[in-house]
């Protein structure tokens, strides 16, 4: 029998069943994720591959940021090393009959440390409900088998990826890459600064329950949906967090989460899962290149989203086993 248990009350409930209503469109979007003409559009690259002439004196560049990001996107999408990326792009140039220079692997590695990745973002149609979360990507250290057998060693190191996701459009609207020493609450103000337009609500887990996070959310005129930490006390002066404590006391934690839309935060967790499908590790060795690598993955995920996402509706409960 497919059931789930509420850890707070011990209540048992059946799992819900969902159905995708736009399967044909979503199926085509999944196919197009591997379509090279989407990632290597020869018509749009003809005029953007080389940068414009410099103003004043100086040697003109050979490769624009668009060219470098295109190569890094193909590298990240197909999880290739730099040399194999150079070979694939050269072959694409030949297949498309384009007489354009191709950056070699040394150029790609050098420019990856300095490029500012352009992450596609569609205009917002109204106030945004931003859901926030973070995850870790391994950069070097012992493999999973050795950790399981002998424990974590000193060289096992991670980078934290902090994401803000639009709850409605399901695209990435803010990203920060930090070392593991940075706390989640320290990064939230910077994430909100990247969100364009009006923010109606910000949902995150209890790690973001701090004075700084509430202040950053209030500064954008948004509603904070942050569950207070265990044993939390009122802050006084009619702080919005005190209203959350009162609602939880009146309705219970589960009731507050259901009514406030807190469970929509799962969209950010789903985005983390999608991010790790492009690789659970960062392959670059320097921090600057690791930031670029993570931003390129965010650009890929937004492109995936804009190609098409499933529209699912609840159609009932999963029947118990006979």
C-alpha positions, 0 to 999 in steps of 0.5 A, spaced: 500 500 500 502 506 497 502 511 504 506 516 507 506 518 514 506 525 517 512 525 522 509 530 527 502 527 528 503 520 526 497 520 521 497 516 515 495 518 508 495 515 501 499 518 496 496 522 491 496 520 483 498 525 478 497 525 470 501 529 465 496 533 461 501 536 455 505 529 454 506 530 447 509 537 448 513 535 453 516 529 450 518 533 444 521 538 449 525 532 452 527 530 445 530 537 443 534 537 449 539 533 445 538 537 439 545 540 437 542 546 432 539 549 439 545 549 442 549 551 436 545 555 432 549 557 426 545 563 424 545 566 430 553 565 431 555 568 424 555 575 427 556 574 434 562 569 434 567 574 433 567 580 438 567 588 435 573 591 433 576 595 440 575 602 441 582 606 440 588 602 439 589 594 441 589 588 438 582 585 436 579 579 439 578 573 436 572 570 440 567 573 443 563 571 450 558 568 446 563 564 442 566 562 449 559 560 452 557 556 446 563 552 447 562 551 455 555 550 454 557 544 449 562 542 454 557 542 460 551 539 456 555 533 454 560 533 460 566 533 455 573 535 457 576 541 454 580 537 448 574 533 446 570 540 446 574 543 441 574 537 437 566 537 437 566 544 436 571 544 430 566 538 427 560 542 428 563 548 424 565 543 418 558 540 418 555 547 418 560 550 413 562 555 417 569 559 416 569 561 423 576 560 428 575 555 434 578 556 440 583 551 442 582 548 449 587 552 452 583 559 450 577 555 453 580 554 460 583 561 460 577 565 458 573 560 463 576 564 469 574 571 466 567 570 462 561 573 465 556 567 463 549 570 460 543 566 464 537 566 459 531 569 463 524 571 461 521 577 463 516 576 469 509 576 468 507 579 475 510 578 482 514 573 483 514 567 488 521 565 489 523 559 492 530 558 495 535 552 497 542 550 496 546 544 495 553 541 495 557 539 489 564 535 490 570 538 486 575 533 488 577 528 494 575 520 495 570 517 491 563 514 494 566 507 495 572 509 499 568 514 503 563 508 504 568 503 506 573 508 510 569 514 512 570 522 509 578 524 508 581 531 509 581 532 501 574 531 500 571 538 498 565 541 496 562 548 493 555 550 495 550 552 490 545 557 492 539 557 487 533 562 487 527 559 483 521 562 480 515 558 483 511 559 477 515 559 471 520 554 474 526 557 472 533 560 476 532 567 477 538 567 482 545 563 483 551 564 488 557 559 488 560 559 495 565 555 499 562 550 504 564 555 510 558 560 508 551 559 511 545 559 507 542 565 511 548 569 509 547 568 501 539 570 501 540 577 500 545 577 494 540 572 491 534 577 492 538 582 489 539 578 482 531 577 482 528 582 477 521 586 478 517 585 484 517 579 489 511 577 492 513 571 497 520 568 499 519 561 501 525 557 504 527 552 510 529 554 517 536 555 515 534 562 513 530 564 519 535 570 521 534 577 522 538 578 516 534 574 511 527 577 514 530 584 513 532 582 506 525 580 504 522 585 507 526 590 504 523 587 497 516 588 500 515 580 500 512 576 504 517 571 508 515 564 509 520 561 513 519 556 518 522 558 525 527 554 528 525 549 534 524 553 540 524 560 537 521 565 541 518 572 539 522 578 536 517 583 539 515 590 535 510 586 531 515 583 527 512 579 521 516 573 524 511 573 530 505 572 526 508 566 523 509 563 530 502 565 532 499 562 526 503 555 527 501 555 534 494 556 532 494 551 526 500 547 527 506 546 523 502 542 518 496 547 517 501 553 517 505 550 511 499 548 507 496 555 507 502 559 506 504 555 500 511 553 504 510 546 500 512 549 493 519 550 496 520 543 493 520 546 486 527 548 489 529 541 491 527 539 484 531 544 481 537 541 485 536 534 482 536 537 475 542 540 476 546 534 479 543 530 473 548 535 469 554 532 474 554 531 481 561 534 481 565 540 478 570 538 474 574 545 474 580 546 479 580 553 480 574 557 484 573 562 478 572 556 473 568 553 478 563 559 478 563 559 471 561 552 470 556 552 475 553 558 471 553 555 465 549 549 468 544 554 470 543 557 463 542 550 460 537 548 465 533 555 464 534 553 456 531 546 458 525 549 462 523 554 456 523 548 451 518 545 455 516 543 462 510 537 464 504 540 466 501 535 471 494 535 475 492 531 481 487 525 479 486 521 485 489 517 490 494 511 489 489 505 490 492 500 496 495 494 494 490 488 493 
